Each structure stands twice: as C-alpha cells, then as structure tokens.
Amino acid sequence: MKRNKFLFVKAWRAPRDVLSLMKKKCKGRVLNLCCGDSLIGDVNVDLKPQYPQVIKADILADDFDLKEQFDTVVADPPWNWDYVRRHKFNKVVGKHLKDGGLFILNAPWLPKYKYDILEIYIPFVNGGFQSNITAITIAQKRIKK
Ligand SMILES: C[S@@+](CC[C@H](N)C(=O)[O-])C[C@H]1O[C@@H](n2cnc3c(N)ncnc32)[C@H](O)[C@@H]1O
C-alpha cells in the first residue's frame, strides 16, 4: 500500500520568503522582537525562546528596556494582539529605534504615529491557517526637529 507523505511546518512561523524579504530590508544593527524561530536580528527577543542566544522577555512588560537604540527593529508579533497591546508594542519599538531608523513589521496592521511608510508588501497567502490579509511594512521613524 502506498503511504501518504506529510510535510509539517510550524503554523505560526513566517514563510521563508517573508523572512528573507524582512532580512534583506534591514540595515545596521538589528533588534528582532517576538523572534520565534527566526534569528534575523543581532539581538533577538521572545517570551518563549527556542534557542539559547534569544533573550527571554515579555516585551510588553512596563520594565522592558534593553537600554539600546537600534538602526532597525524588525517584528512579526502575534497577529491577534488587541488595540491596547498594539499600542504598548508601538511604544516599545519607538523606545528601541534610533531617529531615522527602520521599523519592519509583518502584521495585519500598519505602524502608526511617528513613522513614514516607505514600502508595503502584501505576501501571497494561500488561505490556510490564518487567511487574514497581512502586510510587510517598511517604515522610517521620523527625525525629531
Ligand atoms: C508570529 S510568532 C513569530 C514567528 C517568527 N517570525 C518565526 O518565523 O518564527 C510570535 C512570537 O511572539 C512571541 N510573543 C508573544 N507575546 C510576546 C511578548 N509579550 N513578549 C515577547 N514575545 C512574545 C511568541 O512567543 C512567538 O514566538
């Protein structure tokens, strides 16, 4: 009898094309928030690290502060975060990003407030597990005058 073959992938992992585009767009020193399985930052942070080099932290905790500002912050956060968590997350990104730095976000929402959106990519989604529309946004933090 012929057996079916299955290929298992982690449903929450960003597709390789998405990760490689995000990585390609980074510049300078990179902070990767909510990194999951993808180590595309110089510094990678997650609540549940999968690798020893990942910093274990709740990035939404009031005392979360790496005491460093980066040239790029890249993030693929949980897509079901409500408005309050998205707002907190935005503040955390702002705190860790240099003026003029890049914020590269893969999410079903766009960066708000202090950012100019440079590019938006809509990845092809085949209607699987999460058939919401998402965008990879490349945004630049405005320089304070
Ligand atoms: C969509 S997954 C990221 C997937 C990643 N891009 C990949 O390809 O593996 C979201 C990640 O956010 C992490 N996360 C959720 N809440 C968090 C929090 N409050 N602080 C830090 N990380 C968090 C989860 O542990 C999970 O790894």
The ligand as a Gaussian input file, in Angstrom:
#p B3LYP/6-31G(d) Opt

LIG

0 1
 C        4.032000      35.035000      14.998000
 S        5.185000      34.350000      16.149000
 C        6.725000      34.860000      15.443000
 C        7.144000      33.945000      14.373000
 C        8.540000      34.229000      13.848000
 N        8.553000      35.332000      12.920000
 C        9.043000      32.990000      13.137000
 O        9.089000      32.943000      11.906000
 O        9.354000      32.029000      13.826000
 C        5.021000      35.457000      17.526000
 C        6.053000      35.279000      18.613000
 O        5.791000      36.266000      19.606000
 C        6.156000      35.761000      20.864000
 N        5.485000      36.587000      21.891000
 C        4.172000      36.636000      22.184000
 N        3.928000      37.534000      23.156000
 C        5.128000      38.063000      23.485000
 C        5.553000      39.026000      24.442000
 N        4.670000      39.644000      25.235000
 N        6.874000      39.316000      24.533000
 C        7.772000      38.689000      23.733000
 N        7.438000      37.773000      22.793000
 C        6.134000      37.458000      22.681000
 C        5.692000      34.312000      20.803000
 O        6.395000      33.518000      21.755000
 C        6.005000      33.937000      19.346000
 O        7.265000      33.330000      19.235000

